[in-house]
Amino acid sequence: MHTPWLIRWGSWFIGLGGVLFGGIKVVISLLVNASAPLSTQVTSPVHHVGEGLQMIALVLLVLGVVGISLRQPQTSALRTVGFLFAFVGTLCAIGLLWSSTFLLAPLARIVPTVVDGLLTHAPLLVSVGVLGTNVLFGIGWIVFAGVQLWVGDGPRLAWAAVMVAMLVYLPFPLFGGALLAIGLAWVAWSSRKLPGDDHREVHVSSSTIAD
């Protein structure tokens, strides 16, 4: 029986998405001046292109979450909750990055004072939306990684690293981004088939039939 491609490559989507998202966050943190006005930050080529790449990375993470959830033989309430938290949180983060890339950056070039005011005099709705999205994204992946750690699907230490990364991502984006990239890359690497695995699987299947 052929394995559906999304199940087969789910862990690799998560690994690639995690490395791209976390790595770009590290680059943005190092190259973009966080003390500069918001209009200057969002119009910086590094920031603008970086957020576009992060949006692609989040799409890969969504595909990875779906693939990992589909490969699990038994669906439990715990696994469903973990999947929904990560899925919804990542979709909200995609929406936030989309608005920053395609709306906020062009607006900053036209009326930079309005964009700068979002930091100093942000409307309550904007503050709730931005902070709520970031918190939901972080909590979503903490819950998802916690479920994978609890059920033992994948390397526990790698999922623990993902949980720590999300806890420190907002206050320490440089460290959080690096740790997230390492944790999810570890998850992907651990899912690879070692040389000879296919032969061993065929041998085991043949022995079972013979028995």
Stockholm file with secondary structure:
# STOCKHOLM 1.0

chainA/1-211         MHTPWLIRWGSWFIGLGGVLFGGIKVVISLLVNASAPLSTQVTSPVHHVGEGLQMIALVLLVLGVVGISLRQPQTSALRTVGFLFAFVGTLCAIGLLWSSTFLLAPLARIVPTVVDGLLTHAPLLVSVGVLGTNVLFGIGWIVFAGVQLWVGDGPRLAWAAVMVAMLVYLPFPLFGGALLAIGLAWVAWSSRKLPGDDHREVHVSSSTIAD
#=GR chainA/1-211 SS CCCCHHHHHHHHHHHHHHHHHHHHHHHHHHHSCTTSCHHHHHHSHHHHHHHHHHHHHHHHHHHHHHHHHHHCSSCCHHHHHHHHHHHHHHHHHHHHHHHIIIIIHHHHHHCHHHHHHHHHSCCHHHHHHHHHHHHHHHHHHHHHHHHHHHHTCSCHHHHHHHHHHHHHTTTCHHHHHHHHHHHHHHHHHHTSCCTTHHHHHHHHHHHHHHC
#=GC SS_cons         CCCCHHHHHHHHHHHHHHHHHHHHHHHHHHHSCTTSCHHHHHHSHHHHHHHHHHHHHHHHHHHHHHHHHHHCSSCCHHHHHHHHHHHHHHHHHHHHHHHIIIIIHHHHHHCHHHHHHHHHSCCHHHHHHHHHHHHHHHHHHHHHHHHHHHHTCSCHHHHHHHHHHHHHTTTCHHHHHHHHHHHHHHHHHHTSCCTTHHHHHHHHHHHHHHC
//
